[in-house]
Amino acid sequence: MNMELTYQSKIAEYLQIDVEQVSLYWKGRVALYTMLKAMGVGPGDEVVLPAFTCVVVPNAILYVGAIPVYVDINPDSLCCDVEQIEKAISPKTKVILIQNMLGLSVQVSEIIALAKKHSIFTIEDCTHGFGGKHQGVFNGLRSDASFFSSQWNKPFSTGIGGMLVVNNQELLQSVYSLQSKLIKPNAKDRFILFVLIWARTYLLKGFTYWTFLRMYRWLSKKGLVVGSSSASELEGIHMPKDYVKGMSKVQCRAGIKAISTLNQVISKRKNSGISVHEWLTSQGKTAVPTEHLAQHAFLKYPLLVRDRELFLQQAEKGKIPMGDWFISPLHPVLDSLKPWGLEVSNFPNAVFVSKHIVNLPLDLPVHRLINFLELYKNEII
Ligand SMILES: Cc1ncc(COP(=O)(O)O)c(C=O)c1O
C-alpha cells in the first residue's frame, strides 16, 4: 500500500468510516476550498460562518467567488447559536459552516436539522476537533462533509496538513475529480517541511519555545519557510498561485506516526483540561459550560483575561507556552477586516472574546498550569 493510502486508512480506521470518504491536502483550507468547489458553490452564493475564525476560512469562500455571511458567536461556547444562524439564512445560502472552536461541538444536530429544512449543505470546520465526539459521534461525521487540520498545534501534527471527510455520497465523485487535479508539493516544499518537523520534534523544548515561534512566524511571513499562511493570504483576497496543493509523503509519514499515539495524547489533555475546568469553576471564573465537555478532546482550554499582553508576558516568564490564537475575529489579521466583508461593530461578542482570549496549553504537567493560574487569578475574567 502506498504512503498516502496507508495514512487515509489510518484516519478512516480511527473515525470508523470508509477509506473512500477520506482525502488528503497540503493544508486544511485546501480541503475546505475543494469541498466548496465540489458543492458547486460559486459567484453570488452565500456561505454562513462564525465571525470568530481563522482568516483562511473566509479566504476559501472568497476564492470560489462566494460571499461570506458572518454570525456572531455565543461568548460562553465560542460557537454560533442555531437561532442566530437561522437569521443569517437567505435564498442565496448554499452552505452553513459549523465550527468546532477549540474542538468544542455545540448544537451540531440542531444546525444540521435547520440546514436540511432549507436544503442547504453543511460543512464542519473540525480543524481543532479531530478525535473529539459530540453526542456519541466523532466530530465531523454528521454534516455533508468536514475538514480537519494537522498543522503544528492541532490535535496531531504533520507540520502542516489537511484532510477532508465526505459523508454525503453524492459529493464523492466531484471531490475525486478535483483531487486528481491537485498540485504536487515540490522538492523544496518537502525538504523544508521535513526540516521543520525534525526541528519541532527535537529542538522545541520549553525554554526555546518563544525564540522558535517568533523566528518561525517571521520567516513564514517573509515566505522563507513553509508557513501556516503566506503574506498574500493575510493582506487581502489574493489566492496564492500554488494554493490547491495535495499532501506530500513527508506529511503522510508524520501523520501515520502521530495517529498511533493520539489516544494517549487526548487522554492526557483531557485530564489536564478537566483539572483546569474544575479549578476555574471553583474560583467563579468564566469556564466552558460543563455540558459541552463530556466527550470533548480538549486541544487547548480557552481562558478570558483582562490584560492579554501582560498575561502573555507573565506566561513567557513562567515558561508556560500560552497560545495567542484568535486575537482577532478573523485571526490573525489585526487591520481592517473590510476586505473580508466583516464589519466588526456588528459582532460585539467576537470582538470582546478576541480582545481577551488566551489558550491554555494542556500538554504540560497540570500542577504547573494551576500554579500559574493561582498566581495570576486576578487577571482571569
Ligand atoms: C478555525 C480554523 N479553521 C481553519 C483553519 C485552517 O487550517 P489549515 O492551517 O490546516 O489550513 C485553522 C487554522 O489554524 C483554524 O484555526
The ligand as a MOL file (V3000), in Angstrom:
LIG
                    3D

  0  0  0     0  0            999 V3000
M  V30 BEGIN CTAB
M  V30 COUNTS 16 16 0 0 0
M  V30 BEGIN ATOM
M  V30 1 C -10.7620 27.5740 12.8880 0
M  V30 2 C -9.7730 27.2560 11.8180 0
M  V30 3 N -10.2400 26.8810 10.6080 0
M  V30 4 C -9.3930 26.5810 9.6140 0
M  V30 5 C -8.0150 26.6030 9.7870 0
M  V30 6 C -7.1250 26.2600 8.6370 0
M  V30 7 O -6.3540 25.1060 8.8290 0
M  V30 8 P -5.0270 24.9330 7.9680 0
M  V30 9 O -3.9730 25.8030 8.5950 0
M  V30 10 O -4.6770 23.4760 8.0710 0
M  V30 11 O -5.3420 25.3630 6.5930 0
M  V30 12 C -7.4970 26.9840 11.0160 0
M  V30 13 C -6.0340 27.0350 11.2060 0
M  V30 14 O -5.4850 27.1100 12.2370 0
M  V30 15 C -8.3810 27.3110 12.0670 0
M  V30 16 O -7.9400 27.6770 13.2660 0
M  V30 END ATOM
M  V30 BEGIN BOND
M  V30 1 1 1 2
M  V30 2 1 2 3
M  V30 3 2 2 15
M  V30 4 2 3 4
M  V30 5 1 4 5
M  V30 6 1 5 6
M  V30 7 2 5 12
M  V30 8 1 6 7
M  V30 9 1 7 8
M  V30 10 2 8 9
M  V30 11 1 8 10
M  V30 12 1 8 11
M  V30 13 1 12 13
M  V30 14 1 12 15
M  V30 15 2 13 14
M  V30 16 1 15 16
M  V30 END BOND
M  V30 END CTAB
M  END
